[in-house]
Amino acid sequence: MEITRTRSWRNVDAVTYGPLYFLADFNIETLARLVGNSVLPGTETRMAPPAPVMVQLASGSPGPEWSAVVWSQPDSSIASFRRAVTYEEPDADRAIEETREYAASIGRFARGTRATFVPTWVLPPWHRGYGPLDFRPGLGIAHLLARMNLALSDALRDEPNVFVLDAARWIASVGPRAWSDKLWFATKSPFTAAVFEQAASDLAAALAGLNGGARRLVILDLDDVLWGGIVGEVGWQGLNLGGHDPAGEAFADFQRALKGLTRRGIQLAIASRNDEAVALEAIDRHPEMALRRADFAGWKINWTDKAQNVVDLLAEIGLGAESAVFIDDSASERARVGSAVPGVLVPDWPGDPSKYREALASLRCFDVPFITREDRARSGMYAAERTRRTSLSAAGDLQAWLESLDVVVTVESLTSATLDRATQLFNKTNQMNLATRRLANTELMAWAAADDHSVLTFRVADRFGDSGLTGLVGLEFEAPRARLVDFVLSCRVMGRNVEETLLHVAAAHARVRGAAELVAEFRPTSRNAPCLEFFRRSGFRAESDGRFVWGLSTRYERPPWVTVRDHSDVTRAGNPA
């Protein structure tokens, strides 16, 4: 069966994560090789010259395009802890002070990097410390190490591009194979390759999230995935879900894990071979359902080919295949979707529901560098979008529907309060993205801080709800013209005249800064053709090589049914909008 593809322009481009620099007080070559050769093939890696980590940090970063890993052993980095592990009377306060000094060095180093990752400190399992007293405050070594890790994390909390990674989880996942004294004495590496494999996988996931590569949608089957049994045969009352049955409890627990993902901004959808009315009745009425209809961004519950349903769901929700995960208990359905819809992540799925929650957690594809207010509210936003689409179908007349939306666009200059969400939008948006630049939050703020630059953010709301911060414009001023460097708009608000409103505000701000013309240069990717199509019909004069120009002697009008509230810094010189 041939798949009909809606024109979404979201094909996968190769994602590059930039080079990675390693600083450590032990032999970390195994981790560097794993990253560069297998986990992130082709990634350039480099190790700092052998020296204490504090000396390596003081030598500075290799450059702002580099990310870094700073991994030390606690007894070599913190002198007071070194004395504690040899059972001298511990000076906990001094150890915490030394930890803060160490964190300050990391912070100074990290400001010269794209991102810096700091694994927590761990001790080998054979180190029992004071036995039953080892978590006693003022004495226990385990207690002191826990305090040091918390102090390290707290001290680095305000460094926006520093991420503290949980090394204890890597050790626990490997178990007794994590450590080898023989390996340490032979190679000066305290951990086995199995630990470094866990670390490399977490680093890859973190770098993917930092570069906008995290998955944002989980598409689920229903029967024997969200519940036990076939709802069309047993009815919702006969489903195995919750209660005191081990499998029923496992299905309910899996639903709660999925519900947790929605609180992190990851959306859920359904692709199921079922009768829609019967399946939705089960979702609405079964008392043990943790997930209800409002928790799903969309669904295709019918007898159509699942691969086609996945394609249709992606088009409806406005995400590309590279943003989605498909979970199904049927190996044949997984194979069909995996081959027919390239880019969708289709993991092998266990047959035992007691392993579902662990299988979901092991995917490592949902990691992001921050959680924003928009992430927390995204399920409600998608529910509002479903209502919006229904109202459009009922209205029939597109123009009348647009005028009835009561769209309000609020404009602000980029601030530290909006930086995380702006960076997320900047790195995740593909369809309506003029240049498709990818910047870390520190890089975006530094770019915006230049005297000849301006970054504006746009919040969009209408009578159906608040869509949050969903637009961004980056302007560069070089007399006699202003250049529209970035024009970014979430697909969730495309088609509501917000695109024209962004151009109206950008042109008005450029005019206030004294520019005679506004120039936009389209940089094509395999995913941003909708942006080119918009600029071709925008009224800007099209020139060669994707260049579009608007003469600022003429006002670029906004749609009269869109209200603009401009709270940006430029309004101090007169309200341009």
Phi, psi and omega in degrees: 000132180279136179274129175271120185256121172291144186286091183252346175058032184245038176295158186279126167265153175296130180264127176252136186257356181081169183285161185230130185248134184246128173240126182203158176255022174214175181287111184247016183300325181299317179295317180299319179293318179300316181295311187284334187255330187231313184286314175232075186304136178089352179291129177287131178235150178212145178248140177296150177302145182304127180181164171305147185300323179299324177290318178300317179297319182293339180285348176091168183275158179285349179151157185292345178277352183269143162261163185219153172241124178245106187231116181233166173265141188297325183282346176265336182268329186240106186300320181295327178287326177300321177290324181296320183287348173261015172071020165290158180299122186287144171251087187298318182298319179292322178298320179292321178296317177296325177297318179294323176295319177298316179297321179297322177295319177297317180300316179297318179296316187296333181295344176261012181238166173288316177201149179230131182247131185235103175294145178291164180276143178222159173241153180295151184296337179285348180277098185270356179058233181263023178061236183294349179262005192286347174251018177278126179303138178085351181227308190296138178287319178298320178296317180295318180295321177298317177297319180296318178296319178294320178296321177298312180296316180297319183292334181263003186302323184269006174269104192294340182249022176249132183231122180270122184258146186274090180292333180298328178291323177298316181296314182296323182291333180272326178078215185300340181280001186289328188240150174209111177297326178299318178295320180298312182292332182274323189233354184062034172244118185283343186245152176279170180300330181298323177293316180295330175296318176296317180297317181297321179295318178293322177298316179298318179295318180295318179293323176298314178297321180297329182260019176078018184261008179290148175284144186236001184214133174245118179260125192239143163284169180254295185297125181064018170238302176270339177209164177268136180104168179255111189298328180292342180259321187255352184073165184293332181291336183265003181289148176268100184208122180071211181069208183250011177276134182304316179292319178299319177296322181294318177298317179296321179294321177297319177298319179295324177295319177295320177300322177298323178299323181296332178284349175260007178092008179266130185266157178244148175213166184238133168230105189219141172275099183197170168279124187301315183297319180294316181293316181293327176298320178296317179297321183282327195249336184294126186293341182264003178291123172277336180254130177244176185306321183292346180277354184251131179287340178181169177205149172231097182246101186196193181251018179281160175309130184295325179298318177296321178297321178297314178300316181294321177298316180299318179294320181293318182279336177088031178239156177271166181301327182289354178263355193247152171239136179245123182241124181210143179281348182268121179297324180292321177292321178297317180296320181297310181293319181299323181276328186272338183234078181302141180105329176290133176280120181240091182285150167302143185235134183292153177278344183263117182298339178293345180259001184296314184298317179295320180298321178295314182294332184281354185293328177056033183243006184250007185289133177228158183283348177195160176248126184254170176300323179296325177299314182298328186261006191294324179300316178296325179294320179289326175297319177297324179293323176298317177297322179297315180295321178297319180294326177294317179298322180288327184289319180081311182267114184298315183297316179296323179294316178301317182292337182274352187287336184057053181289132176238125179246121181254126185253133175219151169289151179300132178229171177297331181290330181256002187298314183299312180294320179298319179295318178300312178299317182301319187268342183260337186280134183235318188290305180259075183216112188294314186245341181053045172287153175236117182228144169288164184298323178293324179291319180295316180294321178296320178296316182294333184284346180296144184300328183264016179238156173212132176240124181247140176248154186228124172259140184236131176221156173212190186292348179267345180152176181264121179273355177081194180284109188231004179219153179209138176232132174245125183243142174235129186252123176215099187310136012261022185230161170246141180250128175277094185284315182234134175222102191233129179217129178298142179297340181293338181243009177293147176085011178245024182068014176288327179303311180296327180292321176299318179294322177301313181292317180300316180295319180296318179293321178296322180294320178298326179280003174090010180285149178266336179210155178246124186244131175242132179243111182282128177247110189286143166231179178285358187239351189249025176301326176302328178293318177298316179300319179297313182295329178294332179253009186282344187098346173296147177284122181277128175244190183286159173059039175071025181261132180233138187228138172236123176284123188279002170291343177250131180288133174274111189282144172269156173300128187296341180271003175257127177267130179248128175243105186261109178249020184283169180299330184294335182296343177294337178264010183121138185286105184285335185272000000 
